[in-house]
Amino acid sequence: MEAHAQSPHPMELALEEARKALSRGEVPVGAVLMHDGQVIASAGNEREASCDPTAHAEILCLQRGARKLGRWHLEDCQLYVTLEPCPMCAGALGLARLGHVVYGAPDIQKGCCGSVYDLLYDRKLRTCTSWQGGEMEQACRALLDGFFAMRRQGIRRESSQEADS
């Protein structure tokens, strides 16, 4: 009997995109856009490299996926992202009519899929994107926590060097 290799879970792929972003000095957030069970786009944050405040992983995935499908309506697609979408990204997901979003770690400061606000279920905006949080949360959170811990250490190191001068 022939063994078939199982495809990696989409959140594993999003975590790989987050690791790539980290290696470029970006906040380690990654996203993968799925259509009919296939990855059609993937991205990690690119804000630093592109000097573009909108170059979040989610936005880049939406852009790339829409180009690949030749349409901006993405109601039959699912997005896997390592961090709960911010207001900008949640708004874009709703406007793209994305079918479903799955995120890893909640964002208690800016999250708009339930943590701070639930933009995707705001009836006034008539959005219809469903969401689910907590997918592989520990792995997603560990990557982000490690990044911010290193950043804080760097800031402390720079501050102490300036004080020594």
RAQUI-V134967 format. One record per residue. PSI is psi as a letter, one per 40 degrees, with the letter a starting at -180 (999 if undefined). D_CENTER is the distance of its C-alpha to the mean C-alpha in Angstrom with 1 decimal. Layout:
PSI;D_CENTER
PSI;D_CENTER
//
This chain:
h;38.7
h;35.8
h;32.5
h;29.3
h;26.2
h;23.4
i;20.1
i;17.3
i;15.1
d;11.9
d;9.9
d;12.2
d;11.2
d;7.5
d;9.1
d;11.4
d;9.1
d;8.0
d;11.8
d;12.7
d;10.9
d;12.9
d;15.9
e;15.8
e;15.8
i;12.3
h;10.2
g;8.7
h;4.9
i;4.6
i;4.4
h;8.0
h;10.2
i;13.4
h;16.8
f;19.9
e;18.5
i;17.7
h;14.7
e;15.1
i;12.3
i;9.7
i;8.3
i;7.3
i;7.8
f;11.4
d;12.7
d;15.5
d;16.7
e;16.9
f;18.0
h;15.9
e;14.3
e;12.4
f;10.8
i;7.2
d;5.0
d;5.1
d;8.7
d;9.6
d;9.0
d;11.0
d;13.6
d;14.1
d;14.3
d;16.6
d;18.7
d;19.1
e;20.2
f;22.2
i;21.2
e;18.7
h;19.2
f;16.6
e;18.1
f;18.5
i;14.9
h;12.2
h;8.4
h;7.0
i;3.5
e;4.8
i;5.1
h;6.8
i;6.5
i;9.2
d;12.4
d;11.9
d;8.7
d;10.4
d;13.6
d;12.5
d;11.4
d;14.8
d;16.6
e;15.6
f;16.9
i;14.1
d;15.8
i;13.3
h;9.8
h;9.3
i;7.2
c;8.5
h;9.6
i;10.9
h;11.0
e;14.7
d;15.1
e;12.8
h;11.2
f;12.4
f;12.2
d;15.2
d;15.1
d;16.5
i;16.9
g;16.3
d;15.9
e;15.4
e;18.8
h;20.7
d;23.8
d;24.9
e;22.0
f;22.7
i;19.2
e;19.1
h;15.5
i;15.6
i;13.0
h;13.2
i;11.9
e;12.8
h;12.2
f;13.0
d;12.5
d;14.9
d;13.5
d;10.0
d;12.1
d;14.6
d;12.5
d;11.5
d;15.1
d;16.6
d;15.1
d;16.3
d;19.6
d;20.3
d;19.6
d;22.0
d;24.5
d;24.5
d;25.2
d;27.9
d;29.4
d;29.6
d;31.1
d;33.7
d;34.6
d;35.2
d;37.4
d;39.4
999;40.2
//
